[in-house]
Amino acid sequence: MQAFLKVSNWIDSLNNFVGRWAAWLTLIAVLVSSGNATVRYLFDNSSNAWLELQWYLFTAVVLLCGGYALLHHQHVRIDVVYSRFTRRTQLYIDVFGTLFFLLPMSILVMYLSWPVFVNAYVHHEVSSNAGGLVIWPARLLFPIGFLLLSLQGVSELIKRVAILQGKIPDHAADDDGPTAEEELARAIAEAQEAEAKNANLAN
């Protein structure tokens, strides 16, 4: 297990590095977008290349930060149900979800997107828009992004199993106050209780 945990730490460091740097592409996308809009309105001039560059940058942020989001538990989950279980049950749900949903999906997308990238690269595919960019860099982002997500899925799986075996502490169980999802679940439960009380009073 110690060897697996070292692999997990390496994957976490990789996605931390990629995610932090890829996040800066958001700022570049904003600057490109504002610059393109300024040129278009002031000088009545525009370029499809700059417009497509915005799309490429946004795509890069979404795909390259997928593993980073999973590492920091910023992905979407149904916490209204999940938060009601014991922590050990939650860990088993994470293991099951990773093995049978996350990893098969991400590996499949990676497998299917690779030939699309190769075809675009070999045939020097270019955007159909006048003055557009070459396509293969955007195509390459898909297998890379889902590779990072798959690796992070493996890392999360290792950590969940290690926690269940008592090999490492469960930091998620530390009492740092309710998360936003837990607050939402509590608010929904309180609203349901209030509605039930009102219904009883009406009867």
Secondary structure as UniProt FT lines:
FT   HELIX           2..43
FT   HELIX           48..64
FT   HELIX           66..71
FT   TURN            72..73
FT   HELIX           79..82
FT   TURN            83..84
FT   HELIX           87..97
FT   HELIX           98..102
FT   HELIX           103..122
FT   TURN            123..124
FT   TURN            130..131
FT   HELIX           136..164
FT   TURN            165..166
FT   HELIX           171..173
FT   HELIX           180..202
//
